[in-house]
């Protein structure tokens, strides 16, 4: 019974003894396994003479040991140089990998809900704890001017505010253009396209200006906060600050939070003005209202409270974005992959919190009649 040119399995017709010839190694193990299975099928403890094996490696020894354990063969006349390897393999505890347990779909779904709930509760706990720590540090630093680190605050105001003006202004202008265009398309069939001015002005001042600015800042500055602090954690610079007696929270977190609380209201104001201008351009283009008449109409339909509503939201959104961004930066642990993971989580969580806060503000202002 020849399997390959280098491996043969011969059977004595009179005694039934099997003889292996050639090489029983990694390259011939599968062929040997098929031949042995076929030769010992329906029999027990068939004698196998291995004295004529020229080469035996660990894989071949393991194959022989498995057949011997199943009492399919009885090995005879093993060479001394092969016997040591065979005994070594026999002593090794080589167990097959456990089969993956099949999980019931309902159990898996319930387990998934439980895990999500646990991580959500833990995330909420982390936010509350970080918020408390931020309040404590701010109150401690309040009486001491040097603890506010004016130079660091100015640097972050430039990064988060001044450099963000072009993209914020462009975004607000384009959003106002879209709102005006869609409003005219919906109101013109009813002959009420002049109400486009009301719709654009109120929506930009109360909601769209501050909300889209906050989302843009969360993606731009919140992610930068996480990445910057996270890289410092990876380089062990945060630990170095603690060693020399400096509170990392005061140095890394407080200036960023103060800077963003200052810059987001200013960016919101710029977004509001740019959005109103964009609405005026579209009003002149679509319904032939000149800019002076447009702004005169805006002053008539917009209340002072509409402007204040958006400006009140801005510092709250800024605090949430800065807090979440810095919190996830401080949670980075030991690797570049962790920086990416925490940065993604910071952006998603900060945008979610901004939307939740905006919904809460809407309900509160509605109850207050504002």
N, C-alpha and C positions, 0 to 999 in steps of 0.2 A: 504494500500500500504506500506508494510514494506520494508525498505531499508537495515537496519542493526538492530541487536537486541537493540541498544541504540537509534535509531532514527526512528520515524514513522511519516508518513504523512497520515492523515485520511481525508476523504471527506464526508460531509453530503449530501446524495442524494436528500433531499428535498430542502435545502437552497443553496447548492453548496458551502458552507463555508468549508475552509480547516483548519485543526488543526495540528500543529506540536507538537510532543511529544518526550521527551528524551533529548539528548544532541546535540546542534548545535555548534560544535567547529571545530578546525582545522582538526581533524581526520574524521569528518563526513560532511565537507563542500561540497566535490565533490558529494557525494551521495545526499545531500539535493538539490544541484543545478540541478542535473538530474531529481529528483522527481518534483521539482517546475516547471521546464521547461515543463515537460510532463503534469502536472496538469493544467497549465494556458495557454496552447497552444490554440491559437485562441480566447482567452477571454481577457477582460480588467478589471483591478482593482478587482480581486477576493479577497474576504475577507479571511484573514489568522489570525487565533487565535493562539497566541504564549503564552498564559497564562500557558500552561502545559509544557513549556520548563524547564528542570531541570538545564541546563547549557548553557551559551551563552558567547563566547569569541569574541575577536576583529574580527577574520576571519568570524565567523557566523554573527556578526552585520553588517559587510561590505557586506556580501552576501544579507542580507535582505534589506539593504539600496539600493543596486544596482537594485534589483527587484522592489522596491518601486519607484525609480526614473524612471524606464521604464513604470510605471503605470500598471505593471503586477499584483501587489498585493496591498492590503490595510491592513496594520497591525492593529490588534485589541488586546486589553486586555494584553498589555505588562506589565510584573512585574516591580515594581519600581526599583529594583536592576539592572534590565536589561535596563531600559529606559535611565539611565545615560550614560551607555556605548554606547548605540545606538545613542544618541544625540551627543556624543563626536566624534564618527566615521562620523556622518553626517556632522559635521562642518569641518572635515579634508579635505584638498584639495588633493585627491588621484587621480591623472590623470595617465592613462596608458602611458608607455614609447612611445616616438614618433617612428614611423616606419622609418627604415633606407631608405633614399632616394636612389633609383637606379640611378647610374651614367652611362651616355652613355660611351661606350668603347672609342670612339674617343675623347670625352671631357677628360676622365681620362688620356688617353695617352698624350694629349697636356698639361694637367696640370702637369703630371709627368716630361715631358721635361722642362717645365717652372721651376719647383722646382729644378731639377738637375742643370739647367743653373744658377739659382740664387745662389745655394750653391757653385757652381764652381767659380763663379765670386767673391763671398764673401771670399772663400778660397784663391783665388789669391790675393785679397786685403790684407788679413791677412799676407800672405807671404811677399808681398812688404813692408808692414808696419814694420814687424819684421826685415826684411833685412835692412831697413833704420835705425831702432833703433840699430841694431847690429853694423852698420858702425859708427854711432855717438858715441857709447860707446867705440869702438875700437880706434877711433881717439882721444877721450878724454883721454884714458888710455895710449896711445902711448908714451907721453913724461915722464910718471911717472912709474918707475920700480915697485913700491910697488903695483900699481893697477893691475899688471899682475898676482899676486898671484902665484908665481913660485911653491910653495908647492902643491897647488891645481892642477896646470897644470901637475906636475910630477905624482901626484896620478892618474889622468885621463889617462896620457900616459901609465902608467902601466896597467890600467884596459882595455883600448881600444886597446893597441898595443902589449905589451909584452905577456899578457895572451891570445891574439888572434893568436899568431904566429903558434902554432901547427895546429889549425883547418884550417887556411888560407893556410899553406904549404901543408897539406893533400888534401885540395880541389883543389889547383892548380896542384898538381901532378896527381890526378885522372882525372881532365879535360884534361890535356895534353895526358894522356894515351888514353882517349876516342877519342880525335881528331886524334891522330896518328893511332889508330886502324881503325877508319872509313875512314881516308884518304887512307891508304894502301888498304882497301877493294875496294874503288872506283877507285884508280889509277892503281892497278895491272893489270886489264884486258887490259889497254892501254899501259902497259909496262913502266909506268911513276912513279913507286912507289918511286923512288929516290927523287921525288919532295915532298915527305912527310916531309922532313926536312924543306923545304921552308914554307910549309903550317903551320906546328906546330910553328915554330919560329916566323913568322910574326903575326899569329893570336894571339898567347899568348902575345907578346910584345905590339901590337897595341890595342887589344880589350879585349880578354878574361881575361887576368891577372888583369887589372884594373877594368873591369866591374864586374866580379864575386866577386872580393875582396870588391868592394863598396857595392854590394848587400848583401854580408855576413855581412859586418860591419853595414849596415842599419838595418838588422834583429837582430844583436847582441848588438851593442852599441847604435844605434839610439833609439831602444825600451827601453834600460836601462836609457837613458837620460830622456825620457818622464816619465817613471815610478818613477824614483828618484825625479824629480822635482814635479811630480803630487802628490806623497805621502807627500811631504813637504807642498804643497798647502792644502791638506786635513787636515793636522795637524796644519795649520795656522802658520807654521814656516816662510813662505814667508812674511806674514803680519807682523810678529814679526821683521823681518829684516828691513822692511820699518819704523816701529815704532821707532827703535833705530837709524835711519838715515843712513842705509846701502842700497845701490842700489842692489836689488836682481839680476838684470841683470848682474851687474859686478861680483857678487859673484858666481852665479849659471850658467850663460850662457857663459860668456866670457872664463873662464878656459876650459870648455868642447869644445868649438869651436876651441880654439887654440890647445888643445891637439889632437883633431881629425885631424886638418889640418897638424899636424906634423906626426902623426902615419900612416895615410892612404898612403902617398907616400912610407914610409918605408915598410909597409905591401905589397904594390904593387910591390916593388922591390923584396921582398922575394918571392912573388907569381910568378913573372917573372922568377927568377932563378930556383925555384922549378919546374915550368912548363917546362922550357927548359931541365932540368934534366930528368923529366918524359918522355918527347919526345925522349931523347937520349936512355933511357932504352928500350922504345918500338921499336925504330929504330934498336937497337942491337938485339932485340928479333925477330922482324918481317922481317927485310930486311938485317940483318947481317952487319950493319954498326957499327964498334966499336966506343966507346965514344970519343976517341981523334979525329977520322975522322969526327964524327958527329959535334963536337964543331968547328972544322976547317971549315966545310961546313956552319955552322951557321954564323961564322964570315964573310964568303964571301957573303952570301945572305941577311944578315940583315944590313940595314943602321943605322947610328946613329940616324937619324930622327925617325925610327920605335920605338926605345927605348924612345925617348923624347916625342913622341905622347902620350904614356901611362902615363908617369910621369907628363906631363902637365895636363892631365885630373884629376889626383888623388886629388890634393888640392881643385879643384872646386867641385868634388863629395863630398869630406869631408865637405866642407863648407855647401853644400846643406843638407847633412844628419844631421849634428849637428844643423843647423838652424831649420829644420823641427822638429827634436826630441825635442829640447828645447822649441820651440813655442807651440807644443801640450802639453808639460808638464805644461807650464804656463797657458794653457787654461782649465786645470782640475778644476772642480767646485764641491767641497763638498761631494763626495761619492766615494767609491771604484769602483763602476760601471763606473763612469766617467774616472777613471784611466785606466781601461781596454779598454774603447771605444777610448780614445785619443791615447793610445799606439798602438792599431790596425791601427788607421788612420795615425799615424806618420810613421809606417813602410810602409804602402801602398803608401802614398804620397811621401816619400823619394825615394823609389824604382822607382816610376813613374818619378820623377824629374831627377833622375840619368839617366834613359833611354832617356828622352827627351834631356838632356844635351849631352849625348853621340851621339845622332843623329845629333845635331847641330854641335858638334865638327867634326863629319865625313864629313859633308857638307863643313864646313869651311876649313878643311885640304885638302879636295879634290880640292877646288877652289884655294888654295895656292900651290897645287902641291906637298904636303908633303906626 
